[in-house]
């Protein structure tokens, strides 16, 4: 990765003291067996969910590499990032120094683990600069709420003009202690892979932490999980191992051999990773942004569909009540002028959002004021301009019935909710509503039946839209059978069955079947438990 060696060939003037001086000038230190330097960085973006910090001064003449670090909580991502930066600064074992761009000891703030953080690293002793995108750990105790926030943060980063447009490597961090595919780890694997487009596959590599020797069990688990990544001549996944003890304080001189071995491994690993980065072609994040957007649109479409179906059912009940009253009136041959009935009339009302798990921490929703629908619920937490909302495309909403312009939408702490109220209907009310002067109740019943049929057609159209969104994801996503999508498939399959489209049901069942083995079924069960 970093072109820096302990003493770069042909440049002997870069002495050990000069390298350490660069570090001392830009850090504060803590003494021990090793001197721990906390690097001073400059914050350029300081959001709640997305941060960007810079170390050093950029050299436009140097090549630039960008990597994304993802993985499970407590897998050792912070230590790996610090190891990379320490190596780029030219530090060796003889220096007994350790540099931290992420402070891992006391005084570490909670925000460092809650936000996606971009580190731009520029050093004199590395032949190219590096951008490291550090994501919070997937599968944390906070559950699916935090994982979906990570996806939203990455979407903002990849879409922003001053964000990240291409990546050289996606580095998936696991610990050598990974010996089997637990429900939690399988969930994490799928959650991470579901973020990307298919074109990322060749750029995924595995980082294995706490691995002083070959991590056979972890490699086996990676192979079983079918992580799409490059393979070597023996069919094993391309991986890079780290022994995290090179930053520990060694008080026992008898352990100095372990200390030196850790540094030797770090040097070998970084040189190998540097070679990998040289040979691999960077990938644009355009397709990944499309995957993230389509996932958000799928979720929003299903949520919107549920709202519409529930409201349709309220309307259908109102119409059926009216129809039954008219039929009874006709059977009894009463005077139409005396006809009246009490029905549950459906209407929509804006109500305050209640805080529940599926809000993912958001207290606002994007709603269409024309269609009176919840288009993105909960809304993108990071969106300032609604034209940037995930459900908007070309300035128009992809969810609401009228596909209205984003300017017709509002983002606030309220949503539309279908309700009913008892209302008295007379013959004159019905004639006025259905624009008929006929005295025949049959004519009114026919119009009611037509309206009921229209409601059913609308439901079929909505289900078809959601189906098309799933099919689109199938074409572009690296991992479509993630727990995110599968959690929506059960509902969608049920509604497609109600429409009677057997072909559509079979296609959705096939998507579900690809991940319907025992292990993923357990992961889905674990996911459902998190959601309760």
N, C-alpha and C positions, 0 to 999 in steps of 0.2 A: 504494500500500500504506500507507505512513505518511502520516498527515494533516499532518505537520510540513512547513512551508516554511522558507526561510531566515529570514524574519520574518513570522509568521502575521498575516494581515489583522486589524485591530482590536485587536492585542495588541503594540504597538510597544515596550512595556516589556521584552519578552523580548529583551534585547540579546545581541549576539554574545558578550560577555564572560560573561554569565550562563549561556549555553548551554555554553561551554567550562568554566566552573567546575564545572558538574554532572559533566562528564566527568572533570576532574582529581580531584575528590573520590572518584571510584569507579574509579580505574585507576592503573596505573603507566605511565610513558612512556619512549620512546626517541627521541632527537632526530635530525634529518636535514633534508633539504629539506622533508619533511613530518614532523610530530611523530606518532609512532605510539603510540597509547594502548592498552594491554592492559587490558581491562575486568575489574574484580574481580567475580566471580560467586559466588553461594552454592549449594553442591551440596546437593540434597535427596534425590537417589537416586544411589547410586554402586555399581551392579552391574557385573559383568564384561561383560555384553552390553547393558545398558540403563542410561543415565544421565539425570539431569534436573538442570539448573542454572537459577538465577534471577538476573536482573539487574534492579535497581531494586525499587520497592515498588508493588504492585498497587493500582490505583484502580478500585474496583467500579463507578463511574459511567461508565467508558469502555467502548465496545464492544470486543469481543475477537474476533480472527481467528486461525485456526490453519491452517498450511500444512505440507505434507510435501515435503521435498526429496529426490529420488531421481535416480540417473544413474550413468554410467560412472565408473570410477576416473580421477582426474586431469582431470575435466571442468571443474573450477573451482567446485565447490559451496561450499567454505569462503569463497572470495572474495565470492561472491554474498551469503552470509549476513552477512558483515561489512559489505558495502555497504548492505544493508537496515538493519542496526543503526546504522551511521554516519548514514544519512539520517534515521532516526527521532530521532536525537539532535540534529538540526538543524544538522549540520555542512555547510558549503559550501566551495567551492573556495578562497575567500579566506582560510579558516581554516588552510589547509595542514595539515590534521589528518586522521588516519585512525584509526578505532576497530576493535578486534578483540575479538570475543567468542570467536572461535576463533583461537588464536595460530598464525600461519602461518610464523613465522620460527623462529629457534633456540629451544631449550627446549620445543619441542612434544613432547608425550608420545605414544607409540604408541597408547595407549588411546583417544585422541581419534578415531582413524580405525577402530577395531575395534568400537566400540559404537554402537548407535542412541542418539543424544543429543537430548534435548528441551531447547530454550532458551526460557524464558519471559522476554520482554523488556517491561519497563515503564519508560517515560520520561515526563518532564514535558512534553516538547515535541511528543509525538505525540498525536493526538486519539483513537487507540485502541491497545490493547495487542496484542501479537503472540506467538504460540507457534510456534516453528519446529522441526520434527522433522527432524533431519539424519541421514541413513542413510549407512553406509559405502558406498564405491563398489562397484557390481556389476561382475562380470567382472574381479576383481583377480587377481593372480598366484597367490593361494591357491586360486582356482578355486571350484567348486560348493559346497565345504564352507562358505565364508564366506557365499555367497549364501543358502543355506538357513538359516543362523543369523540373517541379517537378517530373513527371513520370520518366524522364530520370535519374534524380539525384538518385531517389530511386532504379532504376535498377542498377546503379553503386554501390550503397551502399550494396545492397543485393548480388551482384556478387563478390565483392572484397574479397580477402583472409582475410584482416584485417577489413572487414566491419561487417555487421550484418547478421547472418545466420538463426536466429529464433526470433520470437516475441511472447510475452505472451498476449498482448492485443492491439487491434487497437481502439483508443479512438476518436470517432467522436464528435467534439465540435460544439454545436449550442447554440444560445442565447434563453433565455426564451421569448424574444420578437417575436420569430418565431411563427406566428399564422396561417399562410396559406402557401401553396406551390406556391410561386411566380415562374416565369420562371427562375429567377436567382438561387433561392435555389434548384429547381428541377435539374437544370444543375449541381450545385455543388454536390448534392447527387449522381447523376449518374457518374460524373467525378471521385469522390473519390472511389466509389464501383467498378468501372471498372478497377481499378489498381490491384485487388487481385484475387487469385484463390479461388475455392469453399471451400477449407478446412479452410478458415479464418472465416467463418460465425459465429461459436460459440465463437469466440474470439473478436467480435466487441461489444463495449459498447458505450453508449452515455453519454457525459458530457454536462450538461446544465448549462450555466453561467447566472449570474445576477438573480438567482432564490432563493429569500429569503423564498418563499413558494412553494408549489407544482405547477409546471409549466404545467397546464392542456392543454393550447393551444399548447405548444411546443410538448407535448407528442402526442396529436392528429395529429399534422403535421408529426411527425416521423412515426406514425402508417400508415398514408395515403401514405407516401412515400415508405412504404414496405421495410425499411432498414432491411436486414437480420441480426438479432442479437438475443441473448437469450431473453426469455420472462419469466415473473414471473407467479405465479399460477393464476393470474387474466388476463393473456394474454397481459399484458403491457410490453413494452420493458424494459430491464434492463438499468437503467440510474443512474447517480450520479450527484447531483446538488451542485452548488457552489454559494455563495453570495460574489461577488467580492469586497464588501466594507470593508473587514477586513484589507485592505492595505491602506485605505484612512486616511488622516489627519483629526481627529475630533477636531474641535475647540470649539464645543458646548458640555459642560458636560452633557446636557440633552440627548445627542445621544449615550452616553456610553453603554446604554442597547443594541442598535443596533450593536455596536462594539462587545460586548460580544456574542451576538447571532450569529454573523458571524463566530466567532472563534469556538463556540460550533458546528455549522453546519460543519465547516471544519474538526473538529476532528471526528465527526460521519461519514462524507463522506469518509474520508481517511481510517478509520477502516473498513468500509464496502468494500471499494475498495481493501484493503489489503486481506480481506477474499476471495474476488472474484479471486484475483491473486493466492492465495494459492490453490484454487480448480481447476482452469483451467489449462489445459495442453498447454505448448508452441507449436507453430507450426513452421515448417520449411518454409523458404521463397523460396524454390525451385520451387513450383508450381506457386507462384506469379511472380517469375523471368520469368518462361515460358510464363505466361500471358502477361507480359510487352514486352517480346521478340516477341511473336506472334503478338501483336498489332503493334509493329514497323514493323515487316515483312509484315503485311497486308497493312499498309499504304505505305510502300516502293514498294510492289508488285503492288498496284493499280497505284501508281505514275509511276512506270516503265512500266506498262501495257498501260497507257495513252500515254507515249512516243512512245512505240512500235506501237500502233494502229495508231497514227498520222503519224509515219514514213511509216508504211505499206500502209496507204492511199496515201501517196506521191508516193510510189513505184507503187501502183496499177494505179494511174493516169498516171504515166510515161508509164506503160505497155499498158494501154488502148489507150493512144495517139499513141503509136507505132503501135498497132494492127489496129486502125482505118486508119492510113496512109497506111499500107500494104493492107488492104482491098480495099481502094480507088484506090491504084495503080493497084491492080489486076483487079478491075472492068473496069478500063480504058485501061487495057492490054498494059501498057507501057513497055519499055525495062527495065529490072531489073538493068542493069548497070547504068541507069540514076536515080535510086530511091534515094531519100533523103527526110528527114523530120526533123522538129524542135520540140523537146520535152522538157518537164520540168524534167530534170534528178535529182533524189533525191540523196542527199549525207549528211553526218554528219560532223559537225564542232564543235570544242570546243569553247565555248564563256564564257565570264565572267559572274558570277552569279549576277543578279540584286537583290537588297534588296527589298523583298516583304513580306507580312504578313505570308505567308505559310512557309517561311524559318525558323520561330520560333527563330530568332535571330542568326542563324548559317550562316556563309559566306562560308562554304566549303561543298563539296559533295564527297561521295565515288563512284568512277567510275571504271569500268572494261576496261582495256586498250586492251584486246583481243576482247571482244564483242562490244566494243565502246558503252557502255550503262551506264546510271545513276542508280546505284544500291541502293544508299541510299542518297536521296536528300530531305532535307539537311542531312548531316551526323551527327553521334553522336558527340555532341560538346565536350564530355569528353574523347573520345577514343584517346589514344596515340598509341596503337598497333592495326592495322586493324584487327587482328585475334579476337579482342574483340568487333568489330562492331556488332550491333544488327542483321544485316542481314547475319552474318557469322555463320555457324554451322559445327563443325568438321573440321574447317580450310578452308571450301569452302563457296562460296557465295550461298545464297538461292534464289537470285533474277535474276542475269544475265542469259542469254540464255545458256551459256556453263557451268554454275555452276563452274566457275573458282576458283582457289586457291586464297586466300587473297593476296598473294604476287604479283598477276597479277593486283591488284587494286591500285589506288592512291587516296589520299585525298587532294583536292586543291580547290581553289576558282573558278573552271570552271566546266561546264557541257557540255554534248553532246547535240546538237540541230539539228533536221532535217531541211534541207533547200533544195531549188531547184535552178537550173541554166539552162538557155537555151542552149541546145546542139544539134548540127546537127548530124543526124544518116544516114549512107549510108547502102546499101545492104551488102557491105563487112563487115561493123561493126557488123551487126546483125548476119551474118554467122559465124564470128569469135567468137562472144559472145556465140552463141548457138551451136557451133561446128558442123555445117552442111555444106556440099558442095552442097546441093540441090539447084537447081535454082527455085524450086517451092515456091511461097510465102505462100501456104497453110501449108507447113511444118513449116515455121517460126511462122505463126499464131497459129498453134497447140502448139508449144513450149511456146509461150507467154501465151496462155490460161492455160497451165499446171502450169506456174509460178504464175499466178494470183490465181489459186486454192491452191497452196502451201502457199501463203500469207494468205489466208483465214483459212487454217488449223492451221497455227501458231497462228492466233488470237484466235481461239477456244481453243487451248491448254493453252494460257495465261489466258483466262477467267476462265478456269477450275482450274488452280492453285490458283487464287484468291478465288474462291469458296471454295476450300478445306481448305484454311487458315481460312475463316469465320467459317466453320463447326468445325474445330479444336478448335477455340475459344469458340464455343458453348458448347463444351464438358468439358472444364477445367475452364472457367472464371466464377467468381461469378456474374458478371453483364455484359451480352453481348450486351444488347440493350441500350448501352450508346450513347451519342451524337457523340462520336468519331467514333464508328462503323457505326451508322446510317448515318452519313455524307458520308461514303464510299458506303453504301448499295445502295443508289439511282443510282449511276453510275454503280455499278456492276450488278444490276438487269437489267438495260437498255441493257448492253452488253450481258448478258446471254440470254435475249429475242432475240437478233439478231442472236445468235447461234441456236435458235430454240429448246433449251432443256427446255421443259415445266416443267418437274419434278424439275429441279434445280430452276427455277423461283418461283415455289410454295413454296419450302423450304425457300428461301430468303424472300419471302413475309410474311411467317409465323413469321420469326425472327423479321421482321419490324413491323408486326401487333401487337405483344405482347406489344409494346410501343407506339402504334399508337392511343392513346387516346388524348383527347383535350389538357390536360395539357402538355404532353410530346411534342405534336405537337407545342405548344407555345414555349417550351424550345428549340426545334430544330430551330424554327424561330428566337429566340433570339440568338442562337449559330451562325446561318447564318449571322445575322446582324453584329456579332462580327467579322466574317471572311471577311467582305467586305472592 
